[in-house]
C-alpha cells in the first residue's frame, strides 16, 4: 500500500464522519451532498490506487 492511497482513504473516512455529523446537526442538504460526493471520490480513488488486482 502506498502513501497516497492511505491518505485518500483516511480523508474519505474523515469526510464520511463529517457527513454523519452534518446529518445529526440538520445542516443544509446541499452541504451534505457536497461532502458525501467528496468522501466517495476520495475513497474510490484510494481503493483504485491500491493495485490489489494487479
C-alpha positions in Angstrom: 0.0 0.0 0.0 1.5 3.3 -1.0 1.2 6.6 0.9 -1.2 8.4 -1.4 -3.8 5.5 -1.2 -3.6 5.7 2.6 -4.1 9.4 2.7 -7.1 9.3 0.3 -8.8 6.5 2.3 -8.2 8.3 5.6 -9.5 11.6 4.1 -12.5 9.8 2.7 -13.3 8.2 6.1 -12.9 11.6 7.8 -15.4 13.1 5.3 -17.8 10.3 6.0 -17.7 11.2 9.7 -18.4 14.8 8.7 -21.4 13.7 6.7 -22.7 11.8 9.8 -22.2 14.8 12.0 -23.8 17.2 9.5 -26.9 14.9 9.2 -27.2 14.8 13.0 -27.0 18.6 13.2 -29.6 19.1 10.4 -27.2 21.1 8.2 -28.3 22.1 4.7 -28.8 19.2 2.3 -26.6 20.8 -0.3 -23.6 20.8 2.0 -24.3 17.2 3.0 -24.4 16.1 -0.7 -21.2 18.0 -1.5 -19.3 16.4 1.4 -20.7 13.0 0.5 -19.5 13.3 -3.1 -16.1 14.3 -1.8 -15.9 11.3 0.5 -17.0 8.9 -2.2 -14.4 10.3 -4.6 -11.6 10.1 -2.1 -12.5 6.5 -1.1 -12.9 5.4 -4.7 -9.5 6.9 -5.7 -7.8 5.4 -2.7 -9.1 2.0 -3.3 -8.4 2.1 -7.0 -4.8 3.1 -6.3 -4.2 0.1 -4.0 -3.3 -2.1 -7.0 -4.9 -5.0 -5.4 -5.9 -6.5 -8.7 -2.6 -6.4 -10.4 
